[in-house]
């Protein structure tokens, strides 16, 4: 135990240090160590008070998720009570993170201080459980049920200054003055008796008695976001229990509700997603010895829809970025859009006005290539045309300094061909952002044939810095994300040709857990965009092109989607609700007749399976070709790029839940009925024959 937790003495203050790299997670052995040290401090007459802190980069960052759902050790269950019952005061000294079990440990201490850059929170809900270490009982007593409810139900990270103002922290120190501040506080409170124990103080709970509707109001508020999920509602039940039950009974209720969640599918899927995202950063042939390049500055070429959003990602992360355009007009337009985006955030209250100014100040406009040559990375986001891209990369090759990373945001073009426009293809790769680039989490990192390993490593590290979830894949048409998604897109149109209605398809997918149905998404993106893409494909790849006569007809009718007030659905001014339209039904029936396709009804299950199985088949081919390293990377991309419901784990995790054998059998029936687009990929055939899943070893 001494290997994880030690106690030293400094002028009568016992300093307890948890040292369990990398982030001092509460793995077995850590609670035992804390108990031993707290007992030692209490037994030592020279010790008047104690400080509990973490070694290395963080306080106790949280529970060890690897052990979640396993039986807790005796100390794992009781160490907080031992801290709480300590005869001498204990000051938690927090730097880095105190999340989940980390904050719950700090809440058991009598006092808490943190550095100004530290973050605290109870994010358990994000992995489908609830704070099971009495966090739901202590936090409402400390800051009031309303504020606690908000923190526990959203799981958000709270910055130290805010945590201080709501009363979670007693003091905030400079980043290098933490120990000194904690020790001073410990000295000051050494003789205070009785010690302030959160469990004993019910004063703040009165707030809920005055406003008993707050719990139902919260349930109502999360209705949409928490659809099909249990954990957020169980969190609310726990805070209700904190208000209505004595502390110990509330803790028992919390444990009961936690146990109900921890082994349920929701928590399993969310835990899986958590690990899948971490694994996505590990590339089989790139080990830790490959160091990424330093990125202290960036440049973006093209200030359109994507370029502007990408520049914001850098500015948001505090990285100075130059934004290059063809002419002053386009540049001004791009900058105005960025400014408007920040102003919206300020108006909404999610960004301070001075922070918006700081971020705007990090974006430097440029009209000459020479001005961007010193950037550590440049991301190209110009028109999606190979000659234009090659021209830009030729110019970048001429001006960018040695060692700069040259990235393209192309969504369809060949990265190797783009790289061939330079004399340094090893420095070139794809960094594919999703729209809107400043919001969507996914960064699809596309590795060309010649891309150097350290360039890939640079971008996986960069993805974290700019708050994205990075996942790497090889170079092919559509790369991993869009290529695996394309058959879903085709299939939804085929369903319509066969007589399904957009409103039924959308209802099925929303009930499954997508935030919006795919046809409503089409209306948001604009039917004109899809039409233009099809026209281009018809010209460029006539063999792979499949006509989609229904959306083409809607396009011809001027129904471009939300922007024209009508597309797959109708829209009323100022209202984004999609309303079904008999005109669309007529178009569907007419085209069905023209094509001679029998019109029929669909069960919800067939719709769901047709859409998702089509993509699973393509994803299997992508895996076979080695374009994807692992099935979980497909899931990471679908979760963060396409709004796939996280509590279902991801496309391939969901497929394994159904069973690859069952999917294979269904595909064989459909192959017979609908033709060879349903021919199962070889990988699916093999897995089905062996009774295995995509995620089995
Ligand atoms: P956009 O048309 O909104 O913006 C392109 C911008 O590049 C324009 O402002 C244009 O003036 C500028 N530009 C063109 N040639 C240039 C040059 N030689 N030098 C400097 N600036 C130049 O296009 P969007 O939608 O931003 O797309 C950009 C890239 O991102 C494309 O490769 C596209 O395929 C890709 N992409 C687009 C997504 C989307 O949803 N719009 C999603 C993911 C990738």
Boltz pocket constraint, residues with backbone or C-beta under 6 A from the ligand:
constraints:
  - pocket:
      binder: B
      contacts: [[A, 301], [A, 302], [A, 303], [A, 304], [A, 305], [A, 306], [A, 307], [A, 324], [A, 325], [A, 326], [A, 330], [A, 334], [A, 380], [A, 381], [A, 382], [A, 383], [A, 384], [A, 385], [A, 388], [A, 392], [A, 409], [A, 410], [A, 411], [A, 412], [A, 432], [A, 433], [A, 434], [A, 435]]
      max_distance: 6.0
